[in-house]
């Protein structure tokens, strides 16, 4: 399997555009720890960036689990 990640980090706005989720849903996932973000310095006004490498690895692991369950 070969996976291509076009960017290692993505803004919330771009992630919502691509995923179809609302920004509040994405922000809730970040707050609950389901979406990992790039660390920021305290007081930084930089954009929140979602770690797409983590999201891709999580999706690949989920796909593998489902595939293995189907073989049982």
DSSP file (Angstrom, degrees, kcal/mol; ACC not computed):
  #  RESIDUE AA STRUCTURE BP1 BP2  ACC     N-H-->O    O-->H-N    N-H-->O    O-->H-N    TCO  KAPPA ALPHA  PHI   PSI    X-CA   Y-CA   Z-CA
    1    1 A X              0   0    0      0, 0.0     2,-0.5     0, 0.0     0, 0.0   0.000 360.0 360.0 360.0 136.0    0.0    0.0    0.0
    2    2 A X        -     0   0    0      2,-0.0     2,-0.4     0, 0.0     0, 0.0  -0.986 360.0-168.7-122.3 129.4    1.3    3.4   -0.8
    3    3 A X        -     0   0    0     -2,-0.5     2,-0.5     2,-0.0    53,-0.0  -0.954   6.4-156.0-120.0 135.6   -0.2    6.5    0.8
    4    4 A X        -     0   0    0     -2,-0.4     2,-0.6     2,-0.0    -2,-0.0  -0.947   3.4-166.9-112.7 125.5    0.5   10.1   -0.3
    5    5 A X        -     0   0    0     -2,-0.5     3,-0.1     1,-0.1    48,-0.0  -0.954   5.7-162.4-108.9 118.1    0.0   13.0    2.2
    6    6 A X  S    S+     0   0    0     -2,-0.6     2,-0.3     1,-0.2    -1,-0.1   0.689  77.8  12.4 -78.2 -15.9    0.0   16.3    0.3
    7    7 A X        -     0   0    0      1,-0.1    -1,-0.2     3,-0.0    45,-0.1  -0.942  61.4-143.1-157.0 136.7    0.8   18.3    3.5
    8    8 A X  S    S+     0   0    0     -2,-0.3    44,-2.3    -3,-0.1    45,-0.9   0.791  91.6  31.0 -72.8 -25.6    1.9   17.2    7.0
    9    9 A X  E     -A   51   0A   0     42,-0.2     2,-0.4    43,-0.2    42,-0.2  -0.958  67.5-169.3-131.8 150.4   -0.3   19.9    8.7
   10   10 A X  E     -A   50   0A   0     40,-1.8    40,-3.5    -2,-0.3    -3,-0.0  -1.000  23.8-117.2-141.5 139.2   -3.6   21.5    7.7
   11   11 A X  E  >  -A   49   0A   0     -2,-0.4     4,-2.6    38,-0.2     5,-0.2  -0.280  31.4-112.9 -67.1 160.1   -5.5   24.5    9.0
   12   12 A X  H  > S+     0   0    0     36,-0.8     4,-2.8     1,-0.2     5,-0.2   0.906 118.1  54.8 -59.7 -41.2   -9.0   23.9   10.5
   13   13 A X  H  > S+     0   0    0      1,-0.2     4,-1.9     2,-0.2    -1,-0.2   0.919 111.0  43.4 -60.8 -44.4  -10.5   25.8    7.7
   14   14 A X  H  > S+     0   0    0      2,-0.2     4,-2.4     1,-0.2    -1,-0.2   0.893 113.4  52.0 -69.5 -38.6   -8.9   23.6    5.0
   15   15 A X  H  X S+     0   0    0     -4,-2.6     4,-2.8     1,-0.2     6,-0.3   0.915 110.2  48.1 -63.7 -42.1   -9.7   20.4    7.0
   16   16 A X  H  X S+     0   0    0     -4,-2.8     4,-2.1     1,-0.2    -1,-0.2   0.890 111.1  51.9 -65.8 -37.5  -13.3   21.4    7.3
   17   17 A X  H  < S+     0   0    0     -4,-1.9    -2,-0.2    -5,-0.2    -1,-0.2   0.928 117.0  38.4 -62.8 -44.7  -13.4   22.1    3.5
   18   18 A X  H  < S+     0   0    0     -4,-2.4    -2,-0.2     1,-0.2    -1,-0.2   0.855 123.5  38.9 -76.4 -35.3  -11.9   18.8    2.6
   19   19 A X  H  < S-     0   0    0     -4,-2.8    -3,-0.2    -5,-0.2    -2,-0.2   0.736  96.1-129.9 -90.6 -22.6  -13.8   16.6    5.2
   20   20 A X     <  +     0   0    0     -4,-2.1     2,-0.2     1,-0.3    -4,-0.1   0.481  63.3 133.1  83.8   2.0  -17.2   18.3    5.1
   21   21 A X        -     0   0    0     -6,-0.3    -1,-0.3    -5,-0.2    -2,-0.1  -0.500  61.4-108.2 -81.3 155.7  -17.2   18.6    8.9
   22   22 A X     >  -     0   0    0     -2,-0.2     4,-2.2     1,-0.1     5,-0.2  -0.456  25.0-116.8 -77.3 157.2  -18.2   21.8   10.6
   23   23 A X  H  > S+     0   0    0      1,-0.2     4,-2.7     2,-0.2     5,-0.2   0.862 116.7  54.2 -64.0 -33.8  -15.5   23.9   12.3
   24   24 A X  H  > S+     0   0    0      2,-0.2     4,-2.1     1,-0.2    -1,-0.2   0.883 107.4  50.3 -68.1 -35.9  -17.2   23.4   15.7
   25   25 A X  H  > S+     0   0    0      2,-0.2     4,-2.0     1,-0.2    -2,-0.2   0.917 112.6  46.7 -65.1 -42.5  -17.1   19.6   15.2
   26   26 A X  H  X S+     0   0    0     -4,-2.2     4,-2.2     2,-0.2    -2,-0.2   0.925 111.6  50.8 -65.1 -44.5  -13.4   19.7   14.3
   27   27 A X  H  X S+     0   0    0     -4,-2.7     4,-2.6     1,-0.2    -1,-0.2   0.876 109.2  51.8 -62.0 -37.3  -12.7   22.0   17.3
   28   28 A X  H  X S+     0   0    0     -4,-2.1     4,-2.1     2,-0.2    -1,-0.2   0.893 108.4  51.0 -65.0 -39.5  -14.5   19.5   19.6
   29   29 A X  H  <>S+     0   0    0     -4,-2.0     5,-2.0     2,-0.2     6,-1.3   0.876 111.1  48.9 -64.9 -37.4  -12.4   16.6   18.2
   30   30 A X  H ><5S+     0   0    0     -4,-2.2     3,-1.2     4,-0.2    -2,-0.2   0.944 111.4  49.0 -65.3 -48.2   -9.3   18.7   18.9
   31   31 A X  H 3<5S+     0   0    0     -4,-2.6    -2,-0.2     1,-0.3    -1,-0.2   0.845 110.6  50.7 -60.9 -34.8  -10.4   19.5   22.5
   32   32 A X  T 3<5S-     0   0    0     -4,-2.1    -1,-0.3    -5,-0.2    -2,-0.2   0.541 116.9-114.6 -82.2  -5.8  -11.2   15.8   23.1
   33   33 A X  T < 5S+     0   0    0     -3,-1.2    -3,-0.2    -4,-0.4    -2,-0.1   0.547  85.2 116.9  87.8   6.8   -7.8   14.8   21.9
   34   34 A X  S   <S+     0   0    0     -5,-2.0     2,-0.5    -6,-0.2    -4,-0.2   0.785  74.5  48.3 -78.0 -27.4   -9.0   12.8   18.9
   35   35 A X  S    S-     0   0    0     -6,-1.3     2,-0.4    -9,-0.1    -2,-0.2  -0.966  83.1-142.8-113.3 125.1   -7.2   15.2   16.4
   36   36 A X        -     0   0    0     -2,-0.5    15,-3.2    15,-0.3     2,-0.3  -0.696  18.1-161.8 -87.5 136.7   -3.6   16.0   17.2
   37   37 A X  B     -B   50   0A   0     -2,-0.4     2,-0.3    13,-0.3    13,-0.2  -0.798  28.8 -93.9-116.0 160.3   -2.5   19.5   16.5
   38   38 A X        -     0   0    0     11,-2.7    11,-0.4    -2,-0.3   -29,-0.0  -0.532  52.0-106.2 -69.0 132.0    1.0   21.1   16.0
   39   39 A X        -     0   0    0     -2,-0.3     2,-0.3     9,-0.1    -1,-0.1  -0.284  37.9-160.8 -61.1 145.0    2.2   22.5   19.4
   40   40 A X        -     0   0    0     -3,-0.1     2,-0.2     4,-0.0     3,-0.1  -0.924  21.9-107.1-125.3 151.8    2.1   26.3   19.7
   41   41 A X    >   -     0   0    0     -2,-0.3     3,-2.3     1,-0.1     5,-0.1  -0.487  51.7 -88.3 -72.1 148.0    3.9   28.6   22.0
   42   42 A X  T 3  S+     0   0    0      1,-0.3    -1,-0.1    -2,-0.2     3,-0.1  -0.357 115.6  16.3 -58.6 131.2    1.8   30.2   24.7
   43   43 A X  T 3  S+     0   0    0      1,-0.3    -1,-0.3    -3,-0.1     2,-0.1   0.378  90.2 146.5  85.7  -3.6    0.2   33.4   23.4
   44   44 A X    <   -     0   0    0     -3,-2.3    -1,-0.3     1,-0.1    -4,-0.0  -0.385  39.9-158.7 -67.0 141.7    1.0   32.6   19.8
   45   45 A X        +     0   0    0     -3,-0.1    -1,-0.1    -2,-0.1     3,-0.1   0.217  49.6 128.6-103.0  12.8   -1.6   33.8   17.3
   46   46 A X        -     0   0    0     -5,-0.1     3,-0.1     1,-0.1    -6,-0.0  -0.289  69.9 -90.2 -65.4 154.6   -0.5   31.2   14.7
   47   47 A X        -     0   0    0      1,-0.1     2,-0.4   -36,-0.0    -1,-0.1  -0.295  40.9-105.9 -64.3 148.1   -3.2   29.1   13.1
   48   48 A X        -     0   0    0     -3,-0.1   -36,-0.8   -11,-0.1     2,-0.5  -0.651  39.2-157.0 -73.4 129.0   -4.1   25.8   14.7
   49   49 A X  E     -A   11   0A   0     -2,-0.4   -11,-2.7   -11,-0.4     2,-0.3  -0.952   6.9-141.5-118.7 123.8   -2.7   23.1   12.5
   50   50 A X  E     -AB  10  37A   0    -40,-3.5   -40,-1.8    -2,-0.5     2,-0.9  -0.655  23.5-120.0 -82.9 134.1   -4.0   19.5   12.4
   51   51 A X  E  >  -A    9   0A   0    -15,-3.2     4,-1.5    -2,-0.3   -15,-0.3  -0.641  29.1-176.5 -78.0 104.5   -1.4   16.8   12.1
   52   52 A X  H  > S+     0   0    0    -44,-2.3     4,-2.3    -2,-0.9    -1,-0.2   0.727  78.2  63.4 -77.9 -22.5   -2.3   15.0    8.9
   53   53 A X  H  > S+     0   0    0    -45,-0.9     4,-2.5     2,-0.2    -1,-0.2   0.943 106.1  45.6 -64.1 -46.2    0.4   12.3    9.4
   54   54 A X  H  > S+     0   0    0    -46,-0.2     4,-2.6     1,-0.2    -2,-0.2   0.921 112.4  50.8 -61.1 -44.2   -1.3   11.2   12.5
   55   55 A X  H  X S+     0   0    0     -4,-1.5     4,-2.1     1,-0.2    -1,-0.2   0.896 111.7  47.9 -61.8 -40.1   -4.7   11.2   10.8
   56   56 A X  H  X S+     0   0    0     -4,-2.3     4,-2.4     2,-0.2    -1,-0.2   0.916 111.9  48.6 -67.7 -44.0   -3.4    9.1    7.9
   57   57 A X  H  X S+     0   0    0     -4,-2.5     4,-2.5     1,-0.2    -2,-0.2   0.901 111.1  51.3 -62.5 -40.5   -1.7    6.6   10.2
   58   58 A X  H  X S+     0   0    0     -4,-2.6     4,-2.3     2,-0.2    -1,-0.2   0.915 110.7  48.2 -62.4 -42.9   -4.9    6.3   12.2
   59   59 A X  H  X S+     0   0    0     -4,-2.1     4,-2.4     2,-0.2    -2,-0.2   0.898 111.6  49.8 -64.7 -40.7   -7.0    5.7    9.1
   60   60 A X  H  X S+     0   0    0     -4,-2.4     4,-2.2     2,-0.2    -2,-0.2   0.905 111.0  49.2 -65.1 -41.5   -4.5    3.1    7.8
   61   61 A X  H  X S+     0   0    0     -4,-2.5     4,-2.2     2,-0.2    -2,-0.2   0.903 111.5  49.6 -63.6 -41.6   -4.6    1.2   11.2
   62   62 A X  H  X S+     0   0    0     -4,-2.3     4,-2.4     2,-0.2    -2,-0.2   0.921 110.2  50.4 -63.4 -43.9   -8.4    1.3   11.2
   63   63 A X  H  X S+     0   0    0     -4,-2.4     4,-2.4     1,-0.2    -2,-0.2   0.899 110.3  50.1 -61.5 -40.8   -8.5   -0.1    7.6
   64   64 A X  H  X S+     0   0    0     -4,-2.2     4,-2.4     2,-0.2    -1,-0.2   0.900 109.5  50.9 -65.5 -41.0   -6.1   -2.9    8.6
   65   65 A X  H  X S+     0   0    0     -4,-2.2     4,-2.3     2,-0.2    -2,-0.2   0.931 112.2  46.6 -61.1 -45.7   -8.2   -3.8   11.6
   66   66 A X  H  X S+     0   0    0     -4,-2.4     4,-1.7     1,-0.2    -2,-0.2   0.908 112.2  51.0 -63.9 -41.8  -11.3   -4.0    9.5
   67   67 A X  H  X S+     0   0    0     -4,-2.4     4,-0.6     1,-0.2    -1,-0.2   0.908 111.6  47.0 -62.1 -42.3   -9.5   -6.0    6.8
   68   68 A X  H >< S+     0   0    0     -4,-2.4     3,-0.8     1,-0.2     4,-0.4   0.867 109.3  53.8 -69.2 -37.1   -8.3   -8.5    9.5
   69   69 A X  H >< S+     0   0    0     -4,-2.3     3,-1.1     1,-0.2    -1,-0.2   0.848 103.5  57.8 -65.1 -33.0  -11.7   -8.8   11.0
   70   70 A X  H 3< S+     0   0    0     -4,-1.7    -1,-0.2     1,-0.2    -2,-0.2   0.705  99.7  58.8 -69.7 -19.4  -13.1   -9.7    7.6
   71   71 A X  T <<        0   0    0     -3,-0.8    -1,-0.2    -4,-0.6    -2,-0.2   0.546 360.0 360.0 -85.6  -8.3  -10.7  -12.6    7.4
   72   72 A X    <         0   0    0     -3,-1.1    -1,-0.2    -4,-0.4    -2,-0.1   0.483 360.0 360.0 -78.0 360.0  -12.1  -14.3   10.5
